[in-house]
Amino acid sequence: MAFYRKTIPSSAPRDYAAWEAAGLRWLAQATPAGGVRVVEVLEVGERHLNLERFAPCQPTPAQAEDFGRALAATHGAGAGAYGMSPQGWTGPGFLGPADDPLPLPLDPTPSWGIFFGEHRIRHTVRLGRTRGLWDGSAGGVFEAVADRLGDGEFDDNQPPARLHGDLWSGNVLWTQAGAVLIDPAAHGGHRETDLAMLALFGAPHLERIIAAYAEASPLADGWRERVALHQLHPVMLHAVLFGGGYVDHAAAIARQYA
């Protein structure tokens, strides 16, 4: 089988390849039951992954709809708890570019609000402060959002979903056979987080993806009003990594929910 070798930069943690492989394999467990196809892991080395190779193409509207239905099935495969790590992995994961990944807390948590508030929002505020962001009172708006999350205001009794965890459009590889998932930060979380990530930087035929998803697995009332809330963590992460306009963008989102 022809394969693609993904080289892991020497600056990445030594177990970065193993982390990514664990996520891919965990997501792939949902594929036989209708979940999205996931790139196959052929070999895991300390500084490389050998992966199944695909020829990319432009997606059709029908493929986008198939992806939406399949993503609902992947999420429906579930996780043991919010914040649960993928099977075969223990400890924190990583999120961000492979040459500068940031730690991603993975701690089973009793509710989504507590998980997202503590292990995503407050955690990323602390990361930002180590790089000179959100010092002093500037971080107060994020703390206010985390407080509301922890109080359960945004919980909707959805069970933990099996998330890709970094589902921007660049991590959906379109092939003649349909969508294939690559480069996850997989964990147990809220399914709206993956959908919000697809919307953050745009995805081809996004409305068809969402409509097909909702037909297969109806979304809770008010989900559109929560899209930016679910986007807050990745925007904060971009602020930590890249600075610039992401810093103000993150604060503007937080003010909507503080």
N, C-alpha and C positions, 0 to 999 in steps of 0.2 A: 504494500500500500504506500502510495506517495504521501509524504508527511511534510508538515510545516514545523520548523524548529524555532521556537520562541526563546530567545536568549534573555536571561535575567541579568540586569546590570550588577556589577560587583558592589555597588553602593546599597543594593537592596538587602533586607535581612536574609540570612542563610536559608530560612524555611519559607521564603516567599513562593517558590515554585510549588511546594507541597500544599500551601494554603490555597493557591488557585486551583490545583488539581482536585483537592477535596471538594471545593465548591462546585466544580464542573461535574464531578461524579454524583454528588448529591442531587443536583438539578436534573441530571440525566435519569435518575431513578423514576422520575415522573413521565418520561417520554413514552414508555409502552402503554400507559393509560391515557394517552392523548396529549401529554404535555409537549412543550416546544422541544424540537431537536436541539441537542447540545453537542458541541464539538467533542470528539472522542479524544481522551488522553491516552496516548500510546506509550509514553515513557516519561518518567519524572526524574530529572537529575538535579544536582544541587544548584546549578546555574542555567538550567534549560528545561523546557517542556517540548516534547515531540507531540504534535497535535495532528489530527485529521486535516487534510488539505481540501479546500473548496474553491471553486471558481465563482467569484462574486458576479452579481447581475443586478439590474434595477428591478425592484419589486413591482408586482401588479396589484391593483386593488383587491383582487381575489386572494392573493397571497397575504396581503395585510389583514384581511378578515380572518383567514385561517390562523394567522399568528395571534390575533386577539383571542380567538377561542382556545387555542393551545396554551396561551399564557394563563388564562383562567384555570385550566387544568393543572398547570405547574403550580400555581399558587394554591390550588385546592389540595395538592398532595400534603400540604401542611408542614408544621414544625411542632416540636414538643413544647415550645414556649417562645414568647417574644425575647429576642436576643440570643436564641439558641444558635450555636455554631453548627456548621455542616457536619454530617457524619464523618468520623475519622479525623476531626480536628479538635484540639483543645487549646484554650487560651485565647488572647485577642487575635483578631485578623488584621488586615491592612486594606487601606483604601487610598487611591491617588496614583499618580504616575509611578511606574516601577522603579525609577531612579530616585524617587523621593516619597515613598509611601508613608502615610500617617497611620498610627495605631488605631484600630477599630475595636472598641470594647464589645465583647460578646459574653454577656452574663444573663442567664435565664431570669426573666423579670415577670412579675405577676400581671401587669397590665401594659398595654401599648403606651399609654400616656407617661407612665413612670419610665419605661424603657427609653422613649424618644426624648423626654425631657432631661433625664440624667445622663444617659449613655451616648446621646447624639448632640443635644444642644449645649448642655453645661460642659460636657467633655470638650467640644470644639471651641467654646469660649476660652477654656484653659489653654488649649493649644494656641489659640490666637494671641493670648497674653504673653506666651513665651516668645512671640515674634513681634511684640510691640503693638498689637491690635486690641481694641476694646478695653483699654486701661481705665481704671477708676470707675466713674459712673457710666461710662460709655457701654459697659456690659450689662447695665441694669435692665434694658429692654429685653435682652435674651433671658435673663433670670426671670423676668415677669412671665414670659412665654412658658418657660420650664415649670414655673409654679402652677400655671393653669393646666398644663399637660399633666402634671403630677396629681392634681386634684380630680382628674378624670373628665374634664369638661369636653374633651374631644374623643373619648372612648365611645365605641359604638357596638360593643359586644361581638365584634368580628373575631373569629379564631385566628391564631397565628398562621400566616401564610409562608410558603416556601419561596423566599425572595431571591431574585438575581442580585439585587443590592447595589448595582451600578448600571442601571438599564438606560443609559443614554443611547441615542440612535447608533453611535459608532460601535456599540457592543452587540448589535443585532446584525449578523452577516446574512445578506440576502443571496440566495442561490436559486438555481433552476428548480430545486425541490422545495423551496420555501425558506423560512427564517431559521437561522441557527444561532444559538447563544454562545458568546465568547466572553472572556475576561470578567468573571463575576466577583462580587464581594458577598457571597451568599450567606444568608442567615434567616432566622425566623423573624418576621416583622409584619407590617400592615401592607396589604396588597395595594392600597392606594399610593404607597411610596414608589413602587416600580412604575405605576402609571404616570405619576407626577414627574418622574425622572424622564420618561419618554417625551413628555411635553416640554420640559425645561429648555432643551436645545433644539427641539423640533424633530419629528420623525415623519417619514413618508407615509401619506395616507393615514395620518394620526386619527382623524375622526372615524374612519372605517375600523381601525384597530379597536378604538374605545367602544364603538357601537357593537361590534361583534363580541367583545369581551363582556359587555353588560348584558347582551342577549344570553350568553352562556352562563353568566354568573352575575345577577343584578347587583348594582352598586348601591350602597346605603344612601339614604336621603342626605342632601347637602354636600355630596362629595366634591362638586365643583368648587364650593366655597373653601374646601380644605386643600385644594391643589397646592397653593402657595405655602401652606404650612408644611406639607411634606417636602416641598422644595427647599425649605429653609436650611436643612442640614447640608445638602450638597453645595448651596451657594455660600454658606459659611466656610465650608471646606475649601472652595475655590478662593475665598478671600485669604485664608491662611496660606495657601500654596502660592497664589499669584498676586494678591493684593489688588491694586487698581480699583476699578469700579465695583468689583465684587464686594468690597468692604461696605460701601454705602447701600448697595443692593440688598445685602443681608440684613442690615439694620432696618431698611424700609419694609422688608417682608415681616420682620419681627414686630414692628409697630402695628401691623394689621391684627396681630393676635395677642398683644401684650395686655 
